Amino acid sequence: MLSIGRRVSELALEPLFLIDDSLVYQVANALALFEYNVTSVRVVFGGRDRVKDPEIISWLAALDGPGVWIHADDRAKKQHRAEIIAGGISTVWVIRPGGSMSGKHQLRLLSWAIPNILDQYTPFHRPFHVRARERGESARPRPSVKPFSI
């Protein structure tokens, strides 16, 4: 059921956000409950673990509409830059302080970041690459989304 004020046509215009295995896949389920166009690699690839980046990139590039790959893997932008650009794929690189972040913190960050990304980047209909992070102490984090070059 759609919430008041949201139409199916609006949802169809939103990019599909795909959360990969470097993050907690249940975060995608939680965000989808609130009608964000989000899924996880686990759902897309039938429960498989450790789906390789080239397979994710190929899947996103084959979408009919825009796809956004949400990951926490710094190597992805370095190793697969050409494929990401050729596929017209947008990326959200989640910065995890110390290399880890709880699912609770991932959900908090992405529930703030996705609406901001939709407002700032998707109206232009071209691929974008941003870093999402929280700064400050965990009781009072300051989330941010900043562009970066791949």
JOQUITA-V63778 format. One record per residue. N is the residue number from 1. PSI is psi in degrees with one decimal (none if undefined). NEAR is the number of other ideal C-beta (glycine too) atoms within 10 Angstrom. Layout:
n=N psi=PSI near=NEAR
n=N psi=PSI near=NEAR
This chain:
n=1 psi=131.5 near=3
n=2 psi=143.8 near=10
n=3 psi=161.5 near=7
n=4 psi=134.1 near=4
n=5 psi=-13.6 near=6
n=6 psi=131.3 near=10
n=7 psi=156.6 near=9
n=8 psi=-38.6 near=7
n=9 psi=-33.7 near=7
n=10 psi=-41.0 near=11
n=11 psi=-36.5 near=12
n=12 psi=-26.4 near=10
n=13 psi=-19.0 near=14
n=14 psi=145.6 near=17
n=15 psi=159.3 near=23
n=16 psi=121.4 near=17
n=17 psi=124.5 near=25
n=18 psi=115.5 near=24
n=19 psi=124.3 near=29
n=20 psi=179.9 near=21
n=21 psi=-4.6 near=18
n=22 psi=-8.3 near=17
n=23 psi=172.1 near=24
n=24 psi=118.8 near=18
n=25 psi=-26.2 near=17
n=26 psi=-20.4 near=14
n=27 psi=-39.4 near=23
n=28 psi=-42.7 near=26
n=29 psi=-43.7 near=16
n=30 psi=-43.8 near=16
n=31 psi=-37.1 near=22
n=32 psi=-30.2 near=15
n=33 psi=-27.7 near=9
n=34 psi=23.8 near=11
n=35 psi=23.4 near=14
n=36 psi=146.5 near=19
n=37 psi=76.2 near=19
n=38 psi=139.9 near=24
n=39 psi=177.8 near=17
n=40 psi=158.8 near=22
n=41 psi=-36.5 near=25
n=42 psi=-42.1 near=18
n=43 psi=-49.1 near=15
n=44 psi=-39.0 near=19
n=45 psi=30.0 near=15
n=46 psi=37.0 near=7
n=47 psi=0.8 near=9
n=48 psi=142.1 near=11
n=49 psi=154.6 near=9
n=50 psi=47.2 near=7
n=51 psi=131.5 near=16
n=52 psi=148.6 near=8
n=53 psi=-43.9 near=18
n=54 psi=-33.0 near=11
n=55 psi=-39.1 near=13
n=56 psi=-45.0 near=23
n=57 psi=-44.2 near=20
n=58 psi=-42.2 near=13
n=59 psi=-47.0 near=18
n=60 psi=-39.5 near=23
n=61 psi=-27.0 near=14
n=62 psi=-5.5 near=9
n=63 psi=150.9 near=14
n=64 psi=-31.6 near=7
n=65 psi=-172.4 near=10
n=66 psi=142.5 near=20
n=67 psi=143.9 near=22
n=68 psi=120.5 near=26
n=69 psi=116.4 near=27
n=70 psi=121.7 near=27
n=71 psi=168.6 near=21
n=72 psi=24.7 near=20
n=73 psi=107.8 near=17
n=74 psi=-30.7 near=11
n=75 psi=-28.2 near=10
n=76 psi=-45.0 near=21
n=77 psi=-28.8 near=18
n=78 psi=-45.8 near=9
n=79 psi=-28.5 near=13
n=80 psi=23.7 near=21
n=81 psi=-51.3 near=13
n=82 psi=-42.6 near=9
n=83 psi=-38.6 near=17
n=84 psi=-46.2 near=22
n=85 psi=-47.0 near=12
n=86 psi=-34.2 near=11
n=87 psi=-5.9 near=19
n=88 psi=32.4 near=13
n=89 psi=135.5 near=26
n=90 psi=154.7 near=22
n=91 psi=146.8 near=22
n=92 psi=113.5 near=25
n=93 psi=112.3 near=20
n=94 psi=120.5 near=24
n=95 psi=119.6 near=15
n=96 psi=109.8 near=16
n=97 psi=129.8 near=11
n=98 psi=10.5 near=5
n=99 psi=3.2 near=6
n=100 psi=156.4 near=8
n=101 psi=131.6 near=19
n=102 psi=158.4 near=11
n=103 psi=-36.4 near=13
n=104 psi=-44.0 near=11
n=105 psi=-35.3 near=18
n=106 psi=-44.7 near=24
n=107 psi=-43.9 near=18
n=108 psi=-46.2 near=17
n=109 psi=-49.5 near=24
n=110 psi=-30.3 near=25
n=111 psi=-23.4 near=15
n=112 psi=-42.7 near=17
n=113 psi=-43.6 near=22
n=114 psi=-48.5 near=23
n=115 psi=-35.1 near=12
n=116 psi=-39.5 near=14
n=117 psi=-44.1 near=21
n=118 psi=-39.8 near=17
n=119 psi=-40.4 near=9
n=120 psi=-31.4 near=13
n=121 psi=-36.2 near=20
n=122 psi=-23.0 near=16
n=123 psi=-19.0 near=8
n=124 psi=-7.8 near=8
n=125 psi=40.2 near=9
n=126 psi=155.3 near=9
n=127 psi=147.2 near=18
n=128 psi=161.5 near=19
n=129 psi=119.2 near=20
n=130 psi=155.8 near=21
n=131 psi=132.5 near=16
n=132 psi=130.6 near=22
n=133 psi=164.1 near=19
n=134 psi=138.6 near=22
n=135 psi=160.5 near=11
n=136 psi=-177.7 near=9
n=137 psi=155.9 near=8
n=138 psi=-24.8 near=11
n=139 psi=-25.3 near=5
n=140 psi=64.7 near=8
n=141 psi=152.9 near=15
n=142 psi=100.6 near=10
n=143 psi=152.6 near=16
n=144 psi=153.7 near=16
n=145 psi=119.2 near=18
n=146 psi=141.7 near=9
n=147 psi=153.2 near=10
n=148 psi=160.9 near=11
n=149 psi=137.8 near=6
n=150 psi=none near=15
